[in-house]
Amino acid sequence: MGCNDERSIEVSTIFKDLEIIKIQIQETLLKIDPVFVLSNHQKIEIFSTDTYEPWTFSVEGLGVYIATPQEPKVFDP
């Protein structure tokens, strides 16, 4: 479900009262998109829409997350 999906607000109520307890990385080749591990052990995979503007956010108790690829050459056309 994307952020522009009409049902995104409705679905977000599923996560009420849950906490992000851990942040993992989805892909080892291009370390951009996170996985949020929730307090009920479910995982949410988050995908950026543009590799040139990756995620930057802060989670209380877990610190700041700034996605950066290991190999800048992966951005070369």
PDB file of N, CA, C and O in Angstrom:
ATOM      1  N   MET A   1       0.844  -1.164   0.000  1.00  0.00           N
ATOM      2  CA  MET A   1       0.000   0.000   0.000  1.00  0.00           C
ATOM      3  C   MET A   1       0.896   1.235   0.000  1.00  0.00           C
ATOM      4  O   MET A   1       1.814   1.335   0.813  1.00  0.00           O
ATOM      5  N   GLY A   2       0.642   2.144  -0.879  1.00  0.00           N
ATOM      6  CA  GLY A   2       1.442   3.358  -0.957  1.00  0.00           C
ATOM      7  C   GLY A   2       0.846   4.508  -0.176  1.00  0.00           C
ATOM      8  O   GLY A   2      -0.309   4.464   0.247  1.00  0.00           O
ATOM      9  N   CYS A   3       1.647   5.533   0.006  1.00  0.00           N
ATOM     10  CA  CYS A   3       1.206   6.699   0.783  1.00  0.00           C
ATOM     11  C   CYS A   3       0.070   7.449   0.103  1.00  0.00           C
ATOM     12  O   CYS A   3      -0.673   8.174   0.765  1.00  0.00           O
ATOM     13  N   ASN A   4      -0.075   7.288  -1.199  1.00  0.00           N
ATOM     14  CA  ASN A   4      -1.155   7.961  -1.918  1.00  0.00           C
ATOM     15  C   ASN A   4      -2.409   7.106  -2.037  1.00  0.00           C
ATOM     16  O   ASN A   4      -3.400   7.538  -2.627  1.00  0.00           O
ATOM     17  N   ASP A   5      -2.376   5.903  -1.483  1.00  0.00           N
ATOM     18  CA  ASP A   5      -3.524   5.011  -1.505  1.00  0.00           C
ATOM     19  C   ASP A   5      -4.613   5.560  -0.585  1.00  0.00           C
ATOM     20  O   ASP A   5      -4.323   5.965   0.540  1.00  0.00           O
ATOM     21  N   GLU A   6      -5.839   5.576  -1.043  1.00  0.00           N
ATOM     22  CA  GLU A   6      -6.947   6.126  -0.259  1.00  0.00           C
ATOM     23  C   GLU A   6      -7.149   5.396   1.073  1.00  0.00           C
ATOM     24  O   GLU A   6      -7.644   5.991   2.030  1.00  0.00           O
ATOM     25  N   ARG A   7      -6.776   4.128   1.145  1.00  0.00           N
ATOM     26  CA  ARG A   7      -6.987   3.342   2.359  1.00  0.00           C
ATOM     27  C   ARG A   7      -5.811   3.398   3.329  1.00  0.00           C
ATOM     28  O   ARG A   7      -5.856   2.740   4.369  1.00  0.00           O
ATOM     29  N   SER A   8      -4.770   4.153   3.030  1.00  0.00           N
ATOM     30  CA  SER A   8      -3.573   4.144   3.882  1.00  0.00           C
ATOM     31  C   SER A   8      -3.864   4.596   5.310  1.00  0.00           C
ATOM     32  O   SER A   8      -3.281   4.046   6.245  1.00  0.00           O
ATOM     33  N   ILE A   9      -4.729   5.561   5.509  1.00  0.00           N
ATOM     34  CA  ILE A   9      -5.075   6.017   6.863  1.00  0.00           C
ATOM     35  C   ILE A   9      -5.839   4.927   7.599  1.00  0.00           C
ATOM     36  O   ILE A   9      -5.579   4.664   8.773  1.00  0.00           O
ATOM     37  N   GLU A  10      -6.779   4.295   6.910  1.00  0.00           N
ATOM     38  CA  GLU A  10      -7.562   3.210   7.504  1.00  0.00           C
ATOM     39  C   GLU A  10      -6.656   2.064   7.963  1.00  0.00           C
ATOM     40  O   GLU A  10      -6.803   1.560   9.076  1.00  0.00           O
ATOM     41  N   VAL A  11      -5.738   1.665   7.118  1.00  0.00           N
ATOM     42  CA  VAL A  11      -4.835   0.562   7.443  1.00  0.00           C
ATOM     43  C   VAL A  11      -3.880   0.945   8.567  1.00  0.00           C
ATOM     44  O   VAL A  11      -3.483   0.087   9.356  1.00  0.00           O
ATOM     45  N   SER A  12      -3.508   2.208   8.653  1.00  0.00           N
ATOM     46  CA  SER A  12      -2.558   2.630   9.689  1.00  0.00           C
ATOM     47  C   SER A  12      -3.107   2.433  11.101  1.00  0.00           C
ATOM     48  O   SER A  12      -2.327   2.372  12.051  1.00  0.00           O
ATOM     49  N   THR A  13      -4.420   2.331  11.264  1.00  0.00           N
ATOM     50  CA  THR A  13      -4.991   2.108  12.600  1.00  0.00           C
ATOM     51  C   THR A  13      -4.625   0.734  13.154  1.00  0.00           C
ATOM     52  O   THR A  13      -4.706   0.517  14.364  1.00  0.00           O
ATOM     53  N   ILE A  14      -4.229  -0.182  12.301  1.00  0.00           N
ATOM     54  CA  ILE A  14      -3.784  -1.511  12.732  1.00  0.00           C
ATOM     55  C   ILE A  14      -2.569  -1.389  13.649  1.00  0.00           C
ATOM     56  O   ILE A  14      -2.361  -2.232  14.522  1.00  0.00           O
ATOM     57  N   PHE A  15      -1.772  -0.351  13.452  1.00  0.00           N
ATOM     58  CA  PHE A  15      -0.515  -0.201  14.182  1.00  0.00           C
ATOM     59  C   PHE A  15      -0.639   0.612  15.461  1.00  0.00           C
ATOM     60  O   PHE A  15       0.358   0.882  16.131  1.00  0.00           O
ATOM     61  N   LYS A  16      -1.859   1.001  15.799  1.00  0.00           N
ATOM     62  CA  LYS A  16      -2.082   1.776  17.021  1.00  0.00           C
ATOM     63  C   LYS A  16      -1.590   0.976  18.228  1.00  0.00           C
ATOM     64  O   LYS A  16      -1.832  -0.226  18.332  1.00  0.00           O
ATOM     65  N   ASP A  17      -0.904   1.656  19.125  1.00  0.00           N
ATOM     66  CA  ASP A  17      -0.369   1.082  20.365  1.00  0.00           C
ATOM     67  C   ASP A  17       0.824   0.145  20.161  1.00  0.00           C
ATOM     68  O   ASP A  17       1.274  -0.491  21.115  1.00  0.00           O
ATOM     69  N   LEU A  18       1.338   0.050  18.943  1.00  0.00           N
ATOM     70  CA  LEU A  18       2.546  -0.738  18.698  1.00  0.00           C
ATOM     71  C   LEU A  18       3.748   0.194  18.645  1.00  0.00           C
ATOM     72  O   LEU A  18       3.611   1.379  18.341  1.00  0.00           O
ATOM     73  N   GLU A  19       4.921  -0.343  18.942  1.00  0.00           N
ATOM     74  CA  GLU A  19       6.157   0.436  18.892  1.00  0.00           C
ATOM     75  C   GLU A  19       7.132  -0.204  17.923  1.00  0.00           C
ATOM     76  O   GLU A  19       7.120  -1.417  17.717  1.00  0.00           O
ATOM     77  N   ILE A  20       7.974   0.629  17.331  1.00  0.00           N
ATOM     78  CA  ILE A  20       9.087   0.122  16.531  1.00  0.00           C
ATOM     79  C   ILE A  20      10.180  -0.251  17.522  1.00  0.00           C
ATOM     80  O   ILE A  20      10.673   0.605  18.256  1.00  0.00           O
ATOM     81  N   ILE A  21      10.562  -1.531  17.545  1.00  0.00           N
ATOM     82  CA  ILE A  21      11.578  -1.975  18.499  1.00  0.00           C
ATOM     83  C   ILE A  21      12.938  -2.206  17.845  1.00  0.00           C
ATOM     84  O   ILE A  21      13.954  -2.324  18.530  1.00  0.00           O
ATOM     85  N   LYS A  22      12.947  -2.269  16.511  1.00  0.00           N
ATOM     86  CA  LYS A  22      14.200  -2.520  15.806  1.00  0.00           C
ATOM     87  C   LYS A  22      14.039  -2.059  14.362  1.00  0.00           C
ATOM     88  O   LYS A  22      12.943  -2.108  13.803  1.00  0.00           O
ATOM     89  N   ILE A  23      15.139  -1.613  13.766  1.00  0.00           N
ATOM     90  CA  ILE A  23      15.142  -1.251  12.353  1.00  0.00           C
ATOM     91  C   ILE A  23      16.166  -2.139  11.659  1.00  0.00           C
ATOM     92  O   ILE A  23      17.325  -2.205  12.070  1.00  0.00           O
ATOM     93  N   GLN A  24      15.728  -2.818  10.605  1.00  0.00           N
ATOM     94  CA  GLN A  24      16.615  -3.672   9.823  1.00  0.00           C
ATOM     95  C   GLN A  24      16.715  -3.108   8.408  1.00  0.00           C
ATOM     96  O   GLN A  24      15.972  -2.199   8.037  1.00  0.00           O
ATOM     97  N   ILE A  25      17.631  -3.651   7.632  1.00  0.00           N
ATOM     98  CA  ILE A  25      17.813  -3.244   6.243  1.00  0.00           C
ATOM     99  C   ILE A  25      17.260  -4.352   5.351  1.00  0.00           C
ATOM    100  O   ILE A  25      17.501  -5.532   5.608  1.00  0.00           O
ATOM    101  N   GLN A  26      16.520  -3.981   4.305  1.00  0.00           N
ATOM    102  CA  GLN A  26      15.914  -4.981   3.422  1.00  0.00           C
ATOM    103  C   GLN A  26      16.920  -5.648   2.498  1.00  0.00           C
ATOM    104  O   GLN A  26      16.879  -6.863   2.306  1.00  0.00           O
ATOM    105  N   GLU A  27      17.793  -4.888   1.944  1.00  0.00           N
ATOM    106  CA  GLU A  27      18.672  -5.374   0.885  1.00  0.00           C
ATOM    107  C   GLU A  27      20.123  -5.140   1.262  1.00  0.00           C
ATOM    108  O   GLU A  27      20.478  -4.056   1.726  1.00  0.00           O
ATOM    109  N   THR A  28      20.960  -6.140   1.069  1.00  0.00           N
ATOM    110  CA  THR A  28      22.370  -5.971   1.410  1.00  0.00           C
ATOM    111  C   THR A  28      23.154  -5.252   0.310  1.00  0.00           C
ATOM    112  O   THR A  28      24.185  -4.643   0.594  1.00  0.00           O
ATOM    113  N   LEU A  29      22.685  -5.312  -0.936  1.00  0.00           N
ATOM    114  CA  LEU A  29      23.386  -4.652  -2.035  1.00  0.00           C
ATOM    115  C   LEU A  29      23.187  -3.138  -1.997  1.00  0.00           C
ATOM    116  O   LEU A  29      24.146  -2.377  -2.122  1.00  0.00           O
ATOM    117  N   LEU A  30      21.953  -2.711  -1.827  1.00  0.00           N
ATOM    118  CA  LEU A  30      21.622  -1.289  -1.820  1.00  0.00           C
ATOM    119  C   LEU A  30      20.917  -0.988  -0.502  1.00  0.00           C
ATOM    120  O   LEU A  30      19.713  -1.205  -0.365  1.00  0.00           O
ATOM    121  N   LYS A  31      21.672  -0.494   0.451  1.00  0.00           N
ATOM    122  CA  LYS A  31      21.164  -0.314   1.817  1.00  0.00           C
ATOM    123  C   LYS A  31      20.390   0.993   1.951  1.00  0.00           C
ATOM    124  O   LYS A  31      20.888   1.973   2.506  1.00  0.00           O
ATOM    125  N   ILE A  32      19.167   0.987   1.434  1.00  0.00           N
ATOM    126  CA  ILE A  32      18.351   2.198   1.438  1.00  0.00           C
ATOM    127  C   ILE A  32      17.048   1.994   2.198  1.00  0.00           C
ATOM    128  O   ILE A  32      16.703   2.811   3.052  1.00  0.00           O
ATOM    129  N   ASP A  33      16.322   0.928   1.908  1.00  0.00           N
ATOM    130  CA  ASP A  33      14.978   0.759   2.452  1.00  0.00           C
ATOM    131  C   ASP A  33      14.973  -0.026   3.761  1.00  0.00           C
ATOM    132  O   ASP A  33      15.578  -1.093   3.858  1.00  0.00           O
ATOM    133  N   PRO A  34      14.280   0.517   4.770  1.00  0.00           N
ATOM    134  CA  PRO A  34      14.248  -0.121   6.084  1.00  0.00           C
ATOM    135  C   PRO A  34      13.098  -1.116   6.253  1.00  0.00           C
ATOM    136  O   PRO A  34      12.126  -1.120   5.497  1.00  0.00           O
ATOM    137  N   VAL A  35      13.253  -1.945   7.263  1.00  0.00           N
ATOM    138  CA  VAL A  35      12.186  -2.808   7.758  1.00  0.00           C
ATOM    139  C   VAL A  35      11.991  -2.424   9.217  1.00  0.00           C
ATOM    140  O   VAL A  35      12.945  -2.438   9.995  1.00  0.00           O
ATOM    141  N   PHE A  36      10.768  -2.081   9.593  1.00  0.00           N
ATOM    142  CA  PHE A  36      10.462  -1.776  10.988  1.00  0.00           C
ATOM    143  C   PHE A  36       9.968  -3.057  11.653  1.00  0.00           C
ATOM    144  O   PHE A  36       9.002  -3.667  11.196  1.00  0.00           O
ATOM    145  N   VAL A  37      10.629  -3.459  12.726  1.00  0.00           N
ATOM    146  CA  VAL A  37      10.167  -4.592  13.522  1.00  0.00           C
ATOM    147  C   VAL A  37       9.336  -4.007  14.660  1.00  0.00           C
ATOM    148  O   VAL A  37       9.816  -3.176  15.431  1.00  0.00           O
ATOM    149  N   LEU A  38       8.090  -4.449  14.752  1.00  0.00           N
ATOM    150  CA  LEU A  38       7.160  -3.898  15.731  1.00  0.00           C
ATOM    151  C   LEU A  38       7.159  -4.701  17.028  1.00  0.00           C
ATOM    152  O   LEU A  38       7.673  -5.818  17.084  1.00  0.00           O
ATOM    153  N   SER A  39       6.581  -4.120  18.053  1.00  0.00           N
ATOM    154  CA  SER A  39       6.557  -4.746  19.374  1.00  0.00           C
ATOM    155  C   SER A  39       5.768  -6.056  19.400  1.00  0.00           C
ATOM    156  O   SER A  39       5.931  -6.845  20.330  1.00  0.00           O
ATOM    157  N   ASN A  40       4.920  -6.304  18.405  1.00  0.00           N
ATOM    158  CA  ASN A  40       4.230  -7.593  18.310  1.00  0.00           C
ATOM    159  C   ASN A  40       4.961  -8.543  17.360  1.00  0.00           C
ATOM    160  O   ASN A  40       4.431  -9.596  17.004  1.00  0.00           O
ATOM    161  N   HIS A  41       6.177  -8.173  16.949  1.00  0.00           N
ATOM    162  CA  HIS A  41       7.095  -8.927  16.092  1.00  0.00           C
ATOM    163  C   HIS A  41       6.676  -8.980  14.622  1.00  0.00           C
ATOM    164  O   HIS A  41       7.287  -9.703  13.835  1.00  0.00           O
ATOM    165  N   GLN A  42       5.657  -8.235  14.247  1.00  0.00           N
ATOM    166  CA  GLN A  42       5.352  -8.088  12.833  1.00  0.00           C
ATOM    167  C   GLN A  42       6.381  -7.140  12.232  1.00  0.00           C
ATOM    168  O   GLN A  42       6.992  -6.336  12.936  1.00  0.00           O
ATOM    169  N   LYS A  43       6.564  -7.247  10.920  1.00  0.00           N
ATOM    170  CA  LYS A  43       7.519  -6.392  10.221  1.00  0.00           C
ATOM    171  C   LYS A  43       6.801  -5.584   9.151  1.00  0.00           C
ATOM    172  O   LYS A  43       5.890  -6.070   8.481  1.00  0.00           O
ATOM    173  N   ILE A  44       7.238  -4.338   9.010  1.00  0.00           N
ATOM    174  CA  ILE A  44       6.728  -3.468   7.953  1.00  0.00           C
ATOM    175  C   ILE A  44       7.902  -3.137   7.043  1.00  0.00           C
ATOM    176  O   ILE A  44       8.901  -2.574   7.490  1.00  0.00           O
ATOM    177  N   GLU A  45       7.779  -3.487   5.765  1.00  0.00           N
ATOM    178  CA  GLU A  45       8.808  -3.143   4.792  1.00  0.00           C
ATOM    179  C   GLU A  45       8.449  -1.795   4.182  1.00  0.00           C
ATOM    180  O   GLU A  45       7.332  -1.595   3.704  1.00  0.00           O
ATOM    181  N   ILE A  46       9.405  -0.878   4.204  1.00  0.00           N
ATOM    182  CA  ILE A  46       9.204   0.474   3.706  1.00  0.00           C
ATOM    183  C   ILE A  46      10.047   0.641   2.438  1.00  0.00           C
ATOM    184  O   ILE A  46      11.217   0.257   2.416  1.00  0.00           O
ATOM    185  N   PHE A  47       9.462   1.205   1.397  1.00  0.00           N
ATOM    186  CA  PHE A  47      10.181   1.395   0.140  1.00  0.00           C
ATOM    187  C   PHE A  47      10.197   2.870  -0.243  1.00  0.00           C
ATOM    188  O   PHE A  47       9.154   3.523  -0.271  1.00  0.00           O
ATOM    189  N   SER A  48      11.384   3.390  -0.535  1.00  0.00           N
ATOM    190  CA  SER A  48      11.491   4.774  -1.003  1.00  0.00           C
ATOM    191  C   SER A  48      11.072   4.821  -2.468  1.00  0.00           C
ATOM    192  O   SER A  48      11.198   3.832  -3.190  1.00  0.00           O
ATOM    193  N   THR A  49      10.582   5.959  -2.892  1.00  0.00           N
ATOM    194  CA  THR A  49      10.154   6.100  -4.281  1.00  0.00           C
ATOM    195  C   THR A  49      11.279   6.587  -5.182  1.00  0.00           C
ATOM    196  O   THR A  49      11.145   6.578  -6.405  1.00  0.00           O
ATOM    197  N   ASP A  50      12.381   7.011  -4.585  1.00  0.00           N
ATOM    198  CA  ASP A  50      13.485   7.565  -5.362  1.00  0.00           C
ATOM    199  C   ASP A  50      14.796   7.260  -4.654  1.00  0.00           C
ATOM    200  O   ASP A  50      14.981   7.656  -3.503  1.00  0.00           O
ATOM    201  N   THR A  51      15.706   6.565  -5.323  1.00  0.00           N
ATOM    202  CA  THR A  51      16.985   6.219  -4.692  1.00  0.00           C
ATOM    203  C   THR A  51      17.870   7.434  -4.466  1.00  0.00           C
ATOM    204  O   THR A  51      18.800   7.381  -3.661  1.00  0.00           O
ATOM    205  N   TYR A  52      17.592   8.530  -5.167  1.00  0.00           N
ATOM    206  CA  TYR A  52      18.400   9.729  -4.966  1.00  0.00           C
ATOM    207  C   TYR A  52      17.932  10.552  -3.769  1.00  0.00           C
ATOM    208  O   TYR A  52      18.636  11.462  -3.330  1.00  0.00           O
ATOM    209  N   GLU A  53      16.759  10.242  -3.242  1.00  0.00           N
ATOM    210  CA  GLU A  53      16.249  10.903  -2.045  1.00  0.00           C
ATOM    211  C   GLU A  53      15.794   9.834  -1.056  1.00  0.00           C
ATOM    212  O   GLU A  53      14.595   9.674  -0.827  1.00  0.00           O
ATOM    213  N   PRO A  54      16.742   9.098  -0.469  1.00  0.00           N
ATOM    214  CA  PRO A  54      16.375   8.000   0.428  1.00  0.00           C
ATOM    215  C   PRO A  54      15.843   8.498   1.773  1.00  0.00           C
ATOM    216  O   PRO A  54      15.865   9.692   2.073  1.00  0.00           O
ATOM    217  N   TRP A  55      15.376   7.561   2.555  1.00  0.00           N
ATOM    218  CA  TRP A  55      14.798   7.842   3.871  1.00  0.00           C
ATOM    219  C   TRP A  55      15.782   8.494   4.827  1.00  0.00           C
ATOM    220  O   TRP A  55      16.961   8.143   4.865  1.00  0.00           O
ATOM    221  N   THR A  56      15.284   9.442   5.590  1.00  0.00           N
ATOM    222  CA  THR A  56      15.995  10.017   6.727  1.00  0.00           C
ATOM    223  C   THR A  56      14.947  10.232   7.806  1.00  0.00           C
ATOM    224  O   THR A  56      13.991  10.982   7.606  1.00  0.00           O
ATOM    225  N   PHE A  57      15.122   9.575   8.951  1.00  0.00           N
ATOM    226  CA  PHE A  57      14.151   9.730  10.029  1.00  0.00           C
ATOM    227  C   PHE A  57      14.789   9.384  11.363  1.00  0.00           C
ATOM    228  O   PHE A  57      15.897   8.850  11.417  1.00  0.00           O
ATOM    229  N   SER A  58      14.085   9.691  12.425  1.00  0.00           N
ATOM    230  CA  SER A  58      14.543   9.413  13.787  1.00  0.00           C
ATOM    231  C   SER A  58      13.466   8.616  14.511  1.00  0.00           C
ATOM    232  O   SER A  58      12.278   8.923  14.411  1.00  0.00           O
ATOM    233  N   VAL A  59      13.897   7.581  15.246  1.00  0.00           N
ATOM    234  CA  VAL A  59      12.984   6.785  16.060  1.00  0.00           C
ATOM    235  C   VAL A  59      13.479   6.864  17.493  1.00  0.00           C
ATOM    236  O   VAL A  59      14.618   6.505  17.790  1.00  0.00           O
ATOM    237  N   GLU A  60      12.612   7.337  18.376  1.00  0.00           N
ATOM    238  CA  GLU A  60      12.991   7.509  19.776  1.00  0.00           C
ATOM    239  C   GLU A  60      13.535   6.197  20.341  1.00  0.00           C
ATOM    240  O   GLU A  60      12.897   5.149  20.243  1.00  0.00           O
ATOM    241  N   GLY A  61      14.712   6.277  20.925  1.00  0.00           N
ATOM    242  CA  GLY A  61      15.351   5.115  21.520  1.00  0.00           C
ATOM    243  C   GLY A  61      16.192   4.301  20.555  1.00  0.00           C
ATOM    244  O   GLY A  61      16.998   3.475  20.983  1.00  0.00           O
ATOM    245  N   LEU A  62      16.015   4.524  19.243  1.00  0.00           N
ATOM    246  CA  LEU A  62      16.782   3.779  18.245  1.00  0.00           C
ATOM    247  C   LEU A  62      17.728   4.669  17.458  1.00  0.00           C
ATOM    248  O   LEU A  62      18.594   4.172  16.737  1.00  0.00           O
ATOM    249  N   GLY A  63      17.573   5.980  17.590  1.00  0.00           N
ATOM    250  CA  GLY A  63      18.480   6.907  16.931  1.00  0.00           C
ATOM    251  C   GLY A  63      18.002   7.368  15.571  1.00  0.00           C
ATOM    252  O   GLY A  63      16.840   7.199  15.202  1.00  0.00           O
ATOM    253  N   VAL A  64      18.936   7.957  14.833  1.00  0.00           N
ATOM    254  CA  VAL A  64      18.654   8.530  13.516  1.00  0.00           C
ATOM    255  C   VAL A  64      19.024   7.511  12.446  1.00  0.00           C
ATOM    256  O   VAL A  64      20.049   6.837  12.550  1.00  0.00           O
ATOM    257  N   TYR A  65      18.196   7.402  11.430  1.00  0.00           N
ATOM    258  CA  TYR A  65      18.426   6.501  10.310  1.00  0.00           C
ATOM    259  C   TYR A  65      18.607   7.354   9.065  1.00  0.00           C
ATOM    260  O   TYR A  65      17.737   8.153   8.718  1.00  0.00           O
ATOM    261  N   ILE A  66      19.746   7.180   8.391  1.00  0.00           N
ATOM    262  CA  ILE A  66      20.001   7.854   7.120  1.00  0.00           C
ATOM    263  C   ILE A  66      20.502   6.787   6.164  1.00  0.00           C
ATOM    264  O   ILE A  66      21.596   6.249   6.338  1.00  0.00           O
ATOM    265  N   ALA A  67      19.711   6.488   5.170  1.00  0.00           N
ATOM    266  CA  ALA A  67      20.074   5.441   4.224  1.00  0.00           C
ATOM    267  C   ALA A  67      21.194   5.918   3.310  1.00  0.00           C
ATOM    268  O   ALA A  67      21.134   7.014   2.752  1.00  0.00           O
ATOM    269  N   THR A  68      22.207   5.086   3.168  1.00  0.00           N
ATOM    270  CA  THR A  68      23.333   5.407   2.308  1.00  0.00           C
ATOM    271  C   THR A  68      23.815   4.120   1.652  1.00  0.00           C
ATOM    272  O   THR A  68      24.127   3.155   2.349  1.00  0.00           O
ATOM    273  N   PRO A  69      23.882   4.089   0.329  1.00  0.00           N
ATOM    274  CA  PRO A  69      24.373   2.880  -0.324  1.00  0.00           C
ATOM    275  C   PRO A  69      25.852   2.670  -0.046  1.00  0.00           C
ATOM    276  O   PRO A  69      26.624   3.625   0.034  1.00  0.00           O
ATOM    277  N   GLN A  70      26.234   1.416   0.099  1.00  0.00           N
ATOM    278  CA  GLN A  70      27.640   1.065   0.291  1.00  0.00           C
ATOM    279  C   GLN A  70      28.462   1.432  -0.941  1.00  0.00           C
ATOM    280  O   GLN A  70      29.599   1.891  -0.837  1.00  0.00           O
ATOM    281  N   GLU A  71      27.869   1.224  -2.089  1.00  0.00           N
ATOM    282  CA  GLU A  71      28.565   1.431  -3.348  1.00  0.00           C
ATOM    283  C   GLU A  71      27.889   2.545  -4.145  1.00  0.00           C
ATOM    284  O   GLU A  71      26.869   2.294  -4.787  1.00  0.00           O
ATOM    285  N   PRO A  72      28.421   3.761  -4.126  1.00  0.00           N
ATOM    286  CA  PRO A  72      27.804   4.849  -4.902  1.00  0.00           C
ATOM    287  C   PRO A  72      27.652   4.533  -6.382  1.00  0.00           C
ATOM    288  O   PRO A  72      26.796   5.116  -7.047  1.00  0.00           O
ATOM    289  N   LYS A  73      28.468   3.620  -6.916  1.00  0.00           N
ATOM    290  CA  LYS A  73      28.379   3.294  -8.338  1.00  0.00           C
ATOM    291  C   LYS A  73      27.038   2.668  -8.716  1.00  0.00           C
ATOM    292  O   LYS A  73      26.684   2.649  -9.895  1.00  0.00           O
ATOM    293  N   VAL A  74      26.281   2.151  -7.734  1.00  0.00           N
ATOM    294  CA  VAL A  74      24.983   1.571  -8.063  1.00  0.00           C
ATOM    295  C   VAL A  74      24.015   2.626  -8.573  1.00  0.00           C
ATOM    296  O   VAL A  74      22.993   2.287  -9.170  1.00  0.00           O
ATOM    297  N   PHE A  75      24.316   3.896  -8.350  1.00  0.00           N
ATOM    298  CA  PHE A  75      23.466   4.965  -8.838  1.00  0.00           C
ATOM    299  C   PHE A  75      23.824   5.382 -10.258  1.00  0.00           C
ATOM    300  O   PHE A  75      23.063   6.110 -10.896  1.00  0.00           O
ATOM    301  N   ASP A  76      24.966   4.933 -10.760  1.00  0.00           N
ATOM    302  CA  ASP A  76      25.384   5.310 -12.106  1.00  0.00           C
ATOM    303  C   ASP A  76      24.493   4.639 -13.150  1.00  0.00           C
ATOM    304  O   ASP A  76      24.161   3.462 -13.016  1.00  0.00           O
ATOM    305  N   PRO A  77      24.103   5.387 -14.195  1.00  0.00           N
ATOM    306  CA  PRO A  77      23.264   4.802 -15.259  1.00  0.00           C
ATOM    307  C   PRO A  77      24.021   3.780 -16.075  1.00  0.00           C
ATOM    308  O   PRO A  77      23.463   3.196 -17.005  1.00  0.00           O
TER     309      PRO A  77
END
